[in-house]
């Protein structure tokens, strides 16, 4: 039996699917997975946030799972069973009625955040379902993709946010972060529950389970890693799930999920040892927070919305406090607005249930409108560089120094070594005509060891390394087998604009990352060798060099800066790229060169295969920084709503780098440091996260589920779609609002037609304080804020009226800021963005 058929039978036996189509037939019509939502409201809309009670940890004895003994009061259905099982039976009944006697495969029943199911059917069957009166909406499933030792110090946690909570040994305690990712390696010490003298408590409100499989055995979960499940039904039906490679369990075969979980909540003080070198000790942002894993992305193919929605639905039902998604859709959702897609709408219900949702902005920058996280209820995070850099360099015999990358030791100090090109030390049986890639040093038998021993081996780094056809590790093995003193990689001229991460090397070595510097190296080498006039073989190797090494970290004052790959605003409202009155990203956080835990079989980064830690870059690394910091805020303010957490993070953000200058944003993929300019809100949102200030924001701007519904209902033609997803009528929201009118900690106006006034309401969560209000207007706009001074007591609110007037005609975005400055030291910043400005000259008219 094939692995896909076996997995389908397992899913059926577990009750995850209802199958009338478990065999494949070439004569059948083309099928696809559809996500179907029904008109009846889901559980969370009927009952709000379900009550939580104490539970007791025990190991499951059934061989199916380890459980936190069910902590959540279950609302009983009309038939007396749980609400979830009742709704699942309703779904089954509907399918049987609509598709009488036909074959189909139900993959999931969603009931907590959305009322619906995922089903494998033909387009004709999907049309039949769409005609049922019970059905509100049908969406074709779509694919998604994945988008630290020093960052706690860079963010000031040890003496700031951690100190306020009693130190790292209590930071984030009791808060459960749910990760929608590629799973987790439970054997990693970052997720152990016995690394501290203080035992981990059991999170009383969490009721998730821990799946047990051969590669995720009983005991994998503990008081730190409190839950783990996997979701792959949509992928399995497509025949692309490889059980041996992707693991039909919560185990992480990729590395990405292990990395993100440890960034947010990995244990404190775990030694980072890679290639035998010690790079310090790692810690998550909230090292005492609990981790719950909902694996729905996989190494070989990414993931699908049907599986992601199932994971989100389960995480909310289990009682997580925060959801972290380092994933983005592969395309902008079609329809009248990007907000109306199954993932974002499920996350809206999660926010209604009190869950803070953080998502990576995407790695498709630096182009405008490249952001892949759209909705105002989702906290979208871009990636910035922090101040730690690893610098390596090679000093040539002509005293020329060339910078490079490589987490490698240097050669012996004050000793120069001969440089020998791999192409010049071939043995008699090897030639370039026989192996055009021999210069990549992948096979030691191709070379003459007498010429290599004790020298620096010069190898080519081509596009084959980028594609995984050649590897650094294999070249290192070649150099080691030939007893080379070290290895030097020069960049093939056809590799243009590729950015190299620091790569671990077990021996002295360096990679020259640019073709221009590689030309300098090769010109020096070729000018220093003596060749036979007839054979062109090298008679004398005259080029020498020494490698300084790249194991020691250096620290820069130019940090933070927005990375070139970090996706940018403005927020696209629809697939035609109409702009939304919503600021995206919300914030930037450390995302470049981040050390964190790595799966023992992780292959997402081949350079770190077989290691316990890896250095990764991307908005995927930035988002869990915010998830962990949100856990600290949640611990400090348990009653904070998701929007209050978002406000605390946003209004307190840094606007300047460590040197006191503006935060810069890289503007090009090639030579990014030579193509940068001051960051705007469309690059960095409110700014760079300030972890300590976010725990004491003074004022917050709060938004409710009803506010988001009023916003959605204000989109032209949205009423039936809102009904389809939520089961709620826009008639209940008479006062619809635009995105600019949402009580967000930012103001974005896509089109300022002469003038406009918006309001923001601030709530004081600190002591009595008097605030002064200042502002800088976007270019081409005059503005006023009233009042300009106010005194506010704890718990009180103050409405700010902000008036904008266009003074020019322009379609170029301009930016400003409102600052609220309190007498007790609190400060809140609200970024302003105005794109199109339409000015009417009353005299001329």
PyMOL commands that set and color helices and strands:
alter all, ss='L'
color gray80, all
select helices_A, chain A and resi 3-13+43-47+83-98+123-130+151-154+161-164+189-191+233-237+243-246+256-265+305-318+342-352+422-424+438-440+444-446+449-452+463-467+472-481+515-528+606-608+619-636+642-651+672-674+681-684+693-696+705-713+719-726+730-732+739-741
alter helices_A, ss='H'
color red, helices_A
select strands_A, chain A and resi 18-19+31-38+57-58+65-68+105-110+116-122+135-140+143-146+176-181+209-211+225-230+270-274+277-282+290-295+297-298+302-304+322-325+327-329+356-360+379-385+388-390+392-396+401-404+417-421+456-461+486-491+509-511+530-531+538-540+544-547+553-555+561-562+587-590+594-597+613-616+664-666+676-678+699-700+746-753+755-764+769-776+781-786+789-792+797-806+814-822+827-838
alter strands_A, ss='S'
color yellow, strands_A
deselect
rebuild
show_as cartoon
